[in-house]
């Protein structure tokens, strides 16, 4: 609950200063970096701390993923890592099922 309270305070009380170093951490590895404003052309600025933490550099291509809960950004490289590990896991599960037959 404290995580949600801190996130709320940071969202509504922040100055939207890109260099604000405060990051609210939550369960697992979840982090709240602050809020952004959508510009007239639909652009947003990713907070500097978030860019540093995730290794985003100018010119990087990011994937925009979403569902009814919201949006997420992910590098193409990270998505490939996730898909490859999912494929490996799928093969291990399939192999384990075959061994139990």
MIPA-923417 format. One line per field, with one value per residue (C-alpha): residue in one letter; y negated, z, x. Coordinates in nm, 4 decimals. Each point is the difference from the previous one (the first is absolute). Layout:
BEGIN
residu	[A; ...] .
north	[Y; ...] .
up	[Z; ...] .
east	[X; ...] .
END
This chain:
BEGIN
residu	[X; X; X; X; X; X; X; X; X; X; X; X; X; X; X; X; X; X; X; X; X; X; X; X; X; X; X; X; X; X; X; X; X; X; X; X; X; X; X; X; X; X; X; X; X; X; X; X; X; X; X; X; X; X; X; X; X; X; X; X; X; X; X; X; X; X; X; X; X; X; X; X; X; X; X; X; X; X; X; X; X; X; X; X; X; X; X; X; X; X; X; X; X; X; X; X; X; X; X; X; X] .
north	[0.0000; -0.2364; 0.0519; -0.1192; -0.2998; -0.0969; 0.0420; -0.2178; -0.2722; 0.0048; -0.0136; -0.2843; -0.1935; 0.0283; -0.2975; 0.2207; -0.0871; 0.2555; 0.0065; 0.0759; 0.2855; 0.1493; 0.3371; 0.1765; 0.3720; 0.2567; 0.3747; 0.2063; -0.2178; -0.2503; -0.3658; -0.3187; -0.2681; -0.2835; -0.1404; -0.1319; -0.2251; 0.0850; -0.2864; -0.1406; 0.2443; 0.2993; 0.0038; 0.0789; -0.0347; 0.3053; -0.1174; -0.0109; 0.2428; 0.2544; -0.0379; 0.0525; 0.2975; 0.1739; -0.1000; -0.1916; -0.2192; -0.2644; 0.1743; 0.3308; 0.1657; 0.0949; 0.2171; -0.1391; 0.2805; -0.0366; 0.1501; -0.1362; -0.0897; -0.2281; -0.0187; 0.1275; -0.0663; 0.2716; 0.0177; 0.2433; 0.1727; 0.0620; 0.1357; 0.2465; 0.1130; 0.0582; 0.1905; 0.2137; 0.0890; 0.0831; 0.2321; 0.1727; 0.0368; 0.1379; 0.2629; 0.0979; 0.0394; 0.2020; 0.2218; 0.0509; 0.0977; 0.2503; 0.1500; 0.0579; 0.1933] .
up	[0.0000; 0.0759; -0.3575; -0.1387; 0.2350; -0.1026; -0.3665; 0.0417; 0.1788; -0.2584; -0.2891; 0.1319; 0.1888; -0.2439; -0.1912; -0.3106; 0.0143; -0.2195; 0.2267; 0.3215; 0.1476; 0.2200; -0.1122; 0.1895; 0.0219; 0.0423; 0.0220; -0.1980; -0.2324; -0.0717; -0.0083; -0.0468; -0.1639; -0.0036; -0.2419; -0.3532; -0.2135; -0.3528; -0.2286; -0.2899; -0.2413; 0.2282; 0.1313; 0.3547; 0.1657; 0.1912; 0.3351; 0.0016; 0.2924; -0.1845; -0.3149; 0.2001; 0.1963; -0.3185; -0.2250; -0.2504; -0.2260; -0.2567; -0.3216; 0.1672; -0.1386; 0.2672; -0.0272; 0.1412; 0.1518; 0.1503; 0.1303; 0.1713; 0.3068; -0.1810; -0.1980; 0.0483; -0.1818; -0.0755; -0.2131; -0.2909; 0.1444; 0.3333; -0.1749; -0.1920; 0.3289; 0.1499; -0.3067; -0.0138; 0.3686; -0.0506; -0.2883; 0.2142; 0.2861; -0.2383; -0.1265; 0.3572; 0.0945; -0.3144; 0.0706; 0.3612; -0.1154; -0.2452; 0.2793; 0.2202; -0.2679] .
east	[0.0000; 0.2889; 0.1249; -0.3341; -0.0035; 0.3549; -0.0877; -0.3099; 0.1975; 0.2755; -0.2480; -0.2126; 0.2655; 0.2918; 0.1296; 0.0384; 0.3710; 0.1734; 0.3043; -0.1929; 0.2060; -0.2723; -0.1286; -0.2761; 0.0677; -0.2710; -0.0424; 0.2475; 0.2010; -0.2783; 0.0966; -0.1972; 0.2139; -0.2522; -0.2525; 0.0316; -0.2165; -0.1074; 0.0994; -0.1996; 0.1637; -0.0582; 0.3555; 0.1066; 0.3398; 0.1188; 0.1410; 0.3815; 0.0279; -0.2175; 0.2116; 0.3191; -0.1353; -0.1158; 0.2871; -0.2125; 0.2134; -0.1001; -0.1006; -0.0956; -0.3120; -0.2514; -0.3082; -0.3241; -0.2056; -0.3425; -0.3181; -0.3098; 0.2108; 0.2431; 0.3227; 0.3537; 0.3272; 0.2523; 0.3101; -0.0117; 0.3078; -0.1746; -0.3090; 0.2188; 0.1591; -0.3447; -0.1212; 0.3144; -0.0239; -0.3694; 0.0915; 0.2643; -0.2478; -0.2626; 0.2475; 0.0910; -0.3669; -0.0689; 0.3008; -0.1093; -0.3497; 0.1474; 0.2123; -0.3065; -0.1893] .
END
